[in-house]
């Protein structure tokens, strides 16, 4: 495993959130993490995969074919 291990504050900084959010992700097992003794670390690859998995693409705009609602 060549991924750099990130601390919870580092993950929060990269996500632009408080430290509570990545702690909740770990508690709910929504992100891969590594236990180093009693410390929790998140691999960079797992963070990138989490971001990719939760990225939402913009919706396609529907064509109205010239019809308008009243």
Backbone bond lengths (Angstrom), bond angles and torsions (degrees), N, CA, C in turn:
res aa  C-N    CA-C-N  psi(-1)  N-CA   C-N-CA  omega(-1)  CA-C   N-CA-C  phi
1 X - - - 1.458 - - 1.526 108.07 -
2 X 1.326 116.86 116.97 1.453 120.68 -177.30 1.526 112.23 -105.38
3 X 1.338 117.83 2.67 1.461 120.85 178.34 1.517 110.49 -66.80
4 X 1.299 114.83 140.08 1.459 119.86 173.68 1.526 107.71 -74.16
5 X 1.310 117.30 139.03 1.456 121.51 179.63 1.522 109.54 -91.88
6 X 1.318 116.05 127.83 1.457 122.35 -177.53 1.518 110.96 -103.96
7 X 1.314 115.71 145.31 1.459 120.72 174.73 1.523 108.90 -79.59
8 X 1.307 115.90 167.17 1.467 120.85 178.49 1.538 110.95 -60.17
9 X 1.340 119.80 -45.82 1.472 118.80 177.34 1.535 113.10 -61.69
10 X 1.315 118.20 -34.87 1.462 120.81 177.49 1.528 110.80 -66.14
11 X 1.323 116.76 -41.89 1.464 121.18 177.84 1.531 109.86 -63.77
12 X 1.323 117.05 -44.38 1.461 120.80 178.85 1.523 110.85 -60.28
13 X 1.321 116.85 -40.16 1.460 121.26 179.12 1.527 111.01 -64.52
14 X 1.320 117.27 -43.22 1.469 121.05 179.74 1.520 112.06 -67.04
15 X 1.327 117.09 -33.25 1.462 120.89 179.03 1.532 112.22 -84.94
16 X 1.328 116.36 -14.61 1.459 119.89 -177.63 1.514 112.49 73.15
17 X 1.333 116.01 34.77 1.466 121.23 -178.22 1.524 109.36 -125.09
18 X 1.312 115.59 177.99 1.463 119.99 172.08 1.527 108.09 -78.76
19 X 1.337 117.53 167.28 1.467 120.47 179.59 1.526 111.60 -68.22
20 X 1.300 116.60 -18.19 1.463 119.90 179.94 1.533 112.22 -63.15
21 X 1.342 116.77 -36.65 1.468 120.34 -177.62 1.531 112.21 -63.99
22 X 1.350 120.61 -53.47 1.474 117.90 178.13 1.534 112.82 -64.06
23 X 1.321 117.68 -30.65 1.467 119.09 175.49 1.523 110.65 -63.39
24 X 1.336 116.14 -38.93 1.467 120.16 177.82 1.523 111.15 -67.62
25 X 1.351 117.51 -38.72 1.460 121.00 176.74 1.527 110.54 -58.77
26 X 1.316 116.24 -41.81 1.464 120.92 179.22 1.531 109.76 -67.83
27 X 1.313 116.97 -46.87 1.469 120.88 -177.77 1.532 111.28 -61.01
28 X 1.339 116.46 -36.24 1.467 120.90 -179.47 1.528 112.31 -89.24
29 X 1.340 116.78 3.63 1.483 123.04 179.76 1.531 111.50 57.55
30 X 1.337 116.86 38.25 1.463 121.18 179.96 1.522 111.91 -94.51
31 X 1.336 117.98 -4.36 1.456 122.62 178.09 1.523 108.09 -141.50
32 X 1.324 115.87 148.01 1.467 121.02 178.29 1.524 108.24 -70.73
33 X 1.330 116.83 136.90 1.460 120.01 177.25 1.518 110.27 -144.01
34 X 1.319 115.05 165.09 1.462 122.30 -179.03 1.520 107.75 -123.42
35 X 1.321 116.39 133.56 1.464 120.64 174.54 1.522 108.01 -94.70
36 X 1.324 116.40 123.80 1.462 122.97 175.72 1.524 104.88 -116.14
37 X 1.335 114.60 94.26 1.459 118.16 -170.87 1.518 107.91 66.40
38 X 1.318 115.80 -122.63 1.462 119.30 176.85 1.525 112.44 -99.06
39 X 1.327 116.22 2.87 1.455 121.71 -179.58 1.529 110.78 -90.86
40 X 1.308 115.85 147.18 1.466 121.97 179.33 1.521 108.02 -110.16
41 X 1.329 115.70 131.47 1.463 121.82 177.17 1.516 108.61 -129.58
42 X 1.330 115.47 146.96 1.463 121.28 179.65 1.520 108.32 -117.77
43 X 1.339 117.83 122.35 1.466 120.16 177.61 1.535 111.17 -63.83
44 X 1.345 116.12 143.25 1.470 120.35 179.09 1.525 111.61 -55.28
45 X 1.321 116.32 -40.40 1.465 120.45 179.76 1.517 112.46 -62.40
46 X 1.323 116.44 -37.32 1.463 120.28 178.78 1.524 110.41 -67.65
47 X 1.330 116.46 -37.01 1.464 120.07 177.41 1.530 110.51 -66.46
48 X 1.331 116.85 -44.06 1.465 121.13 178.37 1.524 110.57 -61.65
49 X 1.330 117.03 -41.82 1.461 121.45 179.77 1.536 110.75 -66.50
50 X 1.330 117.15 -38.86 1.460 121.80 177.37 1.526 110.09 -61.69
51 X 1.329 116.31 -44.26 1.464 120.63 179.93 1.527 110.18 -63.93
52 X 1.325 116.94 -45.03 1.468 121.21 179.45 1.521 111.11 -61.79
53 X 1.327 116.34 -44.98 1.465 121.82 -177.90 1.535 112.02 -63.83
54 X 1.327 116.74 -28.46 1.466 120.57 -176.12 1.525 113.31 -105.62
55 X 1.319 117.05 11.24 1.459 120.56 176.95 1.524 109.21 -81.83
56 X 1.312 115.40 129.80 1.466 121.44 -178.18 1.521 108.33 -107.67
57 X 1.326 116.35 127.24 1.460 121.93 178.12 1.521 109.63 -79.10
58 X 1.335 117.00 151.17 1.464 118.71 178.44 1.525 111.30 -65.75
59 X 1.307 116.23 148.43 1.467 121.77 179.66 1.522 109.29 -72.33
60 X 1.313 115.73 148.42 1.457 121.06 175.53 1.523 108.79 -77.04
61 X 1.298 116.11 136.40 1.456 120.68 178.88 1.523 109.11 -78.29
62 X 1.310 116.38 131.76 1.461 121.12 -179.71 1.512 110.29 -80.94
63 X 1.304 115.22 141.62 1.464 120.28 175.29 1.520 108.61 -85.56
64 X 1.311 115.76 139.31 1.469 119.75 -178.23 1.518 112.18 -97.65
65 X 1.327 117.79 -6.67 1.468 122.48 -179.73 1.525 111.93 54.87
66 X 1.310 116.70 39.59 1.454 120.59 174.90 1.514 115.12 81.43
67 X 1.299 117.88 -6.47 1.472 120.35 179.46 1.519 109.57 -87.54
68 X 1.309 114.54 142.10 1.454 119.00 178.27 1.517 109.27 -127.32
69 X 1.296 114.82 146.40 1.460 119.15 178.11 1.519 108.95 -73.10
70 X 1.321 116.17 151.16 1.465 120.62 -177.97 1.496 111.27 -72.59
